[in-house]
């Protein structure tokens, strides 16, 4: 009888420890300093993190590596940002979904200009940049459950790569510039394409499909593994370039919208819509 009691106690202790270890993130910023529209995020060359909708819609907040938070800028003319990426060292690109723009921000002067505009785009929503400087944008129509993918350059503006997809959302380019990853939030699928020399895409294949919850922003680490935000599930899933599920990381909040890495890839930062803040995770993969 003693043995049985000890065994049950041991099981309870083990289960308790496993549950307490399940959440591996912690708050990087104070909750509710951003709106529920917190998105972005992106890391500059000095390690600062940027995310949209700090304190109110239409802004971008800046967080230093040690967690100091401040207003970086306000977007003009009713623009509201979503995805953020950095191209050249002094240029930030912002998906302005209300005015159907890709905005470019000079990081030295904070001057904002329209890099490209398309009046018939649904948004755009999230963006990725190839090593050659080509911007790719997801473009969901949430009401209809459809979406597009755009290729965007200074010379040609928005060029549609594919239409009539599911609700396109997270988008990423592999570190070597050879693959484009796009997910469909409602349909819970992640697609992979081969990027051609001219920036167009071919050979669409299903990389991974989920049975529940939603999908949001994605980023690749330096090895090409794909980190996917599982909206409403409160996790980040890590997939290999071949589509093998390597790990799933539990977050404190339930609605992760997007993710960015520190410059050494030792940590990653996740924007949380339900908490209005950014969570930080030590990257142990």
N, C-alpha and C positions, 0 to 999 in steps of 0.2 A: 504493500500500500504506500509506504514511504517513497518507494521507487517511482510509482505512478505519479504521485504528487510532485516529486522533483522534476520528472520529465515534463509534466504539464506546465510547471513554472518556467522551465527552461524554454519551452516552445513559446510561451507568452513573451518572455524577455526577447527572444530572437525575433519574433514578429514585431514587437515594439521597436527594436533597433532598426529592422529593415524598413519600417514605415517612416521612422524619423530620418533615415538616410535617403528616402525616396526623393525629397525635395532638395535639389542641389544648387538652387539659385538663391540670391539675396538681392535686396533692393539697392540699386545704384543711385537712384534719385528718390526724393520724398514722394510718396503717392499723391496724386491729384494736383501736381504742379503742371502737368500737361492735361489737355482735354482728352476725351475718349477717342478723338481722332489722331492720337499720337501714332506716328509712322516715321518713315525714313528708313532706318537710321543710317548714318554713314560716318566713317572715321577718316579724318584728314591725315596729312603726312606727319603731323606733330602728335598724333594720338588723341586729339579732341574728338568727341562724339557730337553729332548734330541730329536733331529730330524735329519734326514739324509739330505745330500747334501747341507751343509753350504758352501756358496761361490762357490763351484764346486762339480761335481759328485764324489762319492766315499769317502765322509767325513761324520762325525757326529758332529753337533753343540750342545753346552750346553748352556742353559739359566737358570740363577738363578731365584728364585721366585720374585726378584725385577727387573727382566728384563735385567740383564747384559749378553751379548752374547759373546761366545768365541768358538774357535775350540777345540773339545774334542779329536778327533783322525782322522787319515786317514786310510781307509781300504786298505789292501795289495792286490797285484796280480790282479788288475783290478776288484776287488769286488765293487759292488754298493748295498747299503742297501735299504730296503723298510720298512717293519714292524720292530718295536723294542718292546721288553718286558723285564721286570725284573722278575727273579725267586727268588733265594736266594738273600739276601741283597747285596752281593758283586758281583753278576753276571748279566750281560746284555746279552740278546740274540738278534741277528740281522738276519733277512731274507736277504740273499745275493742272489739276483735273477740272476745275471750274471754268477756266478760260481756254482749255484745250491747247496748252503750250508745254514746251520744254523750256524752262527758264535757265539762264546761265548767270552765275554770280561770280564777280571778280572778288576773290578772297582778300585782296589787299585794300581795295577801295569800297567793297560791299555794293558796288554798282550792279543793278539787276537789268538784264536785257533778255529779249525773246530770242532764243536760239532757233526754235522752229515752232510753227503753229499749223494746226489743221482743224478747220471749223466742223468737219464731219466726224471727227474722232469722238467716241463716247466719253473718254476722259483725257489723257492717259492716267494709268494707275501706278504701276511700279516700273522701274527702269534698270537696265544693266548696261555696262560699257565693255566692249571688246578691247583687247590690247592694241588694236589698230585705231581705236577711237570711235568706232561706230556705236551708236546708242540703240538699244532695243527696248521697246515698251510694250507692256501688256495693256489691254484696253477692254475691260469688261462692260457689258450691258447687264446690270444686275436685275433689272426688271424682266428682261426677256431670257435671262439665263444663257446668254451668248457672249462671244468675245472675239477680239482680233489680236494680231501681233503686228507691230510696226518696226521697221528699220528707219532710223533717223540720222541724217547727216546735215551738215551746214549747207552743202551744195544742192542737195535734192530734197531736203525737208523730210516729211513723212512719206514713206513708201510701204504699202501694205504687203506683208509677207503671207498672211493667212487670215481668212475671215470665217465666220460661222462656226467657231469653236465653242466650247463651253465657256464658263465664266473665267476667262484668263486673269491671273492675278500675279503670283510670284514668278519672277523671271531672273535668270542668271546665265552668265557665260563662263565656261570652264577656264581655269588659269592659263591653259595653252591657247585659248581662243578658238578651239576646234569644235566645241559643242555649245548649243543653246538649250537651256532647260526652261520649260514653261509649265506652270500648273494651272489646273482648272478647279477653283474653290468648291463649287457646288457638286461637280461631278467627281471630285476627289482623285483626279488623275494627274500624273506628272509625265510630260512628254519630253523627248530629247531629239534634237536635230543636228545634222552635220552642217557647220558653217562653211560656206564656200569662200574663195578668195575675194569675191566682190561683195561679201557680206550677206548674200542671200542664203537660204537654208534648204536642205534636202534630207531625204531619208528619215522621215518622221517615225519614231518608234515609241511605244509605251515603256517608260522606265519603271513606274511603280503605280499601283492603284490601292486606295484605302477603302475600307468598308464603312467607316463612320467619321463623324466630326468634319471640320473644314480644313482647308489649306490656305496659307497666306504667304508671307515673304520667304525668300530662300537666299542662301549665300553658299559659295564654295570656299572650303579652306585651301591651304597651299598645296595639299595633296590631291585636290579635285573632289573630295567628298562633299556631298550636298546636304546642307542643314536646312530643314524644312519646318516652318512654324505650323503647329496643329491648332488652329483656332477652335475655341470652345473645349478642347481637350486639355489645354494647358501644358503642352509638351513641345519639345523640339526633337524631331526625328533626324538621324544621321544615316544617309544612304551612300554607298560606294558608287563610283562612276559606272559600275555595271548594274546598279539597281539592287544591291544586297542591303538589307536593313542591318546596320551595324550597332545602333544604340538608340534608345529613346530616353530623353532627359526630362524629368518632371520639374515644372516651374511652380512658383508660389501662386501666380495668377492663372486665370483660365483662358484669356483671350490674347495670345501673342500675335502681333501683327507683322513684325519684321525683325531682322537680325543683322548685326554687323560684328566684325572681329576687331580686336586690338591688332596693331601692326605686326606683332610677333606671333599672332594667332594663339597666344596662350590663354586668352579669355574671349568670351563673346558677350554681346549686349543685346537684349531683347526688349522691344517696345511692347507695352501691355495696355490694351484698350480698356480693360475692366478696372485697372488700377491707376491709369493716368501717370505712369512712371516707366522707368527702364530698370530691368533686372539684369544682373551680371552673373555669369557662370564661368567657373574655371574649366578650361577645355582640357580634358584628360584623355582624349582619344589618341 
